[in-house]
């Protein structure tokens, strides 16, 4: 926006960026949904710290948080930018900020680039391996929105992208590869891919009309629901494997019981011919799962000797 001329030819200072634009961008990237992935990154990071010197390294944990939020913000912004024409043709997503003009494409790209720079900066401050692998983590974030254009299984790409979080958090703490982190990462990726199968069920008719590919659009809603159930069964098994592999104590096992109960509840309220409570399953139940398991995992690590 150009500045206005004042009497005598002087120029008024440019107006500062509107706070409303920042809020609109945060709505665009749904910043509050960081609750899905962050708890599992914390579980990985804190478990690695416990297996190291049993002390919480707060600066490192802060950098893990910054890296996770930065990468996720970039991924969401890129997703919205790439999908904006598809979103405009779907009544459910036609109110999104890039479609309505509340956020311009230029502003979205600016926010995305700032977010990826923040991510790379945090990775650089963590250790050389994190910085070297950081560009690899960015790739599936960009590929995912294009996935629905060439494969019926875009949720598999989403799962791969989400699996990076716990693996990266463990690398951030130790600077070395660890298979326990891979187990946890797979659990997270399959979990999120599974509930995205459920979420995609609400767009079946529009996706078929527009040409968007997905499991529900190709194979039907019942197949997607059963696929999600299978994913969450595998997720539970992987979390049990992680608990056994890391020698988890009673509080972590209590957390697994809570997670299993939440999965059962989620698949009780969402059925192939009744999607009326889909948003409750997607947002409330899955948000609860991450937080509940993190609280139990933290309690378990503290009881076992982690110094907070």
Secondary structure as UniProt FT lines:
FT   HELIX           7..9
FT   HELIX           19..28
FT   TURN            29..30
FT   HELIX           31..34
FT   HELIX           35..52
FT   HELIX           58..82
FT   HELIX           84..88
FT   TURN            91..95
FT   HELIX           97..100
FT   HELIX           105..126
FT   HELIX           128..150
FT   HELIX           154..174
FT   HELIX           179..200
FT   HELIX           201..203
FT   HELIX           204..210
FT   HELIX           215..219
FT   HELIX           221..245
FT   TURN            246..247
FT   HELIX           250..269
FT   TURN            272..273
FT   TURN            276..277
FT   HELIX           278..279
FT   HELIX           280..285
FT   HELIX           286..303
FT   TURN            304..305
//
